[in-house]
Amino acid sequence: MEHKGIARKAVTAGLAAAMALSMAFTPAVALAAPGATGQITVTADSGDNASTKYSAYQIFAGDVVDKDGSKTVANIAWANDSVRTAVVNAIKAEDSSYADPTDASASAQQAAEFINVHITGTNNTTILDNASFGNKLADAVDGIADKTTVTPGTAASLPEGYYLIVTADVNGKVDQNGTSPIFAIVGGSAVTVKEKTTVPTVEKQIKDDDAANFGKAASSELGKKLDYQITGTVASNLATYNTYYYAFKDTPSAGLDIDQSTIHVTIDGTEVDPSSYTVAATPGSLSVEFQDLKAAKNTKGAAISVNATSKVVLTYQASLNANSVIASQDNPNEVHVEYSNNPNTDQHGFTKPDKVKDYTYKLGLVKKDKQNQSRALSGAKFTLQVKNADNTSGDNGKYVQADGSLGNTAHEFTTGTDGTISVDHIDAGTYTVKETVAPKGYEPVSDFDVTITDNTKDMSTADDALTLSAASTGSQDVKTSADANKGTVTITVSDVKNNGLPLTGQSGLMVTVLVGGAIVAASATAMAKRKKSAKE
């Protein structure tokens, strides 16, 4: 069982303990009338604790007066037999020589004196350690049937006396955490006490490799590993717990693959030895679980000091797979922390979830006849080469593959009968597009660059709207467009038809010339023969 330490509210400035008991007090002012009541209000301003209920256990009945800024209890009596048994047993566990008087009045007086001596040096902000007597006393009393429910922010009227106030059932609650026990005197002027805890929180972030810092969103191509970071806090009354269950419960979407070999956990910057926690992973689920965070050890086997301000950080890498969805539908990764949320029970609660998103895009290329835009051209071949990667410069020079991933060898995309090529799961960045083969009868366009730009690095929340744009340089025969709602970038490339002159005119001219030459030659021969005959 997880035990609770004690956070005791000093309701007066002049008392050494949260309960200011006068054992042989003869008041200088009139005592409150028997059966009088007082008012107490518990304030809660952490997480959703404003809806948490509290249980008030009366330990001692008595007459309460205000004097010199203090409250004093006289005529002390046990609230009931169950309380007497619980308190006396706690005292005996602390001091085996303790003997409880038979007389009930003497028993209450003696117990009050013991408590006053053994709970000292506290103030209205003190959270006592789990091993303290105050915590053991509260643990003994909590659970007795006779109690009153107190609603945060609402004054409760209770019979005068000395009280223990603890959190009621918060098992399975989200954003709620049990207070360390509060001891208070009720009676005289109204009393206000504040919960002694904070609710743990969790924040998840993702990082594009070229980004300066982690953020709430990123974009990547298929297979690109991105860094994820989850930061959790603990309850401020951590010292109250004997053991402290703490687990990151991660729910990656179907389009994400987590690389378990990259999982690391640190506490306040110190690497935690994996033997201190267990990792369980199934499709769509990752759990990194500490049965007792307070028992965590570093990689050298030494204990790590965990305190109320400690931060637990989980990091790993994950990449998009073929199930990842395009763009505005995004690929979310949500996490919450399950934690011990009531110091004196085994109850667990949950933080509010937090998420990040990884976007990926679809690139479409349309090949058309420049003079006839309604004519789609099939058979054109293109390569896409990274010029300026959106994630790391180490990807510069790589080629887009058929599935959107990057590789070291060029992949040729070929336009189909509809004149298009399409590739899913690409990242933002600048790509050089090369038409390696033009359709028959057409001239290829010169190489050109296409830059895809998004706002993922600038998103302050995972639910910010995606913006997407595209621009090209290097050719006037290229147009680009982008649709953030669909996550698509479209490139329209127009080829110019090859307009060489037909060869029939040239061939006819040559024949004519050749024929004419033959006639001239024949005429010259005939004329030579006639001249020769005339001379003879």
Helices and strands as residue ranges (DSSP letters): E 37-43, G 49-51, E 54-67, E 70-78, H 81-94, H 104-118, H 133-141, E 148-150, E 156-159, E 161-167, E 182-186, E 191-194, E 202-207, E 217-219, E 225-233, G 238-240, E 246-252, E 256-267, E 270-271, G 274-276, E 278-282, E 285-290, G 293-295, E 311-320, G 327-329, E 331-340, E 348-350, E 354-359, E 361-369, E 381-389, G 393-395, E 399-400, E 406-407, E 413-414, E 420-426, E 429-437, E 442-443, E 448-454, G 456-458, E 468-473, E 478-483, E 488-497, H 504-535
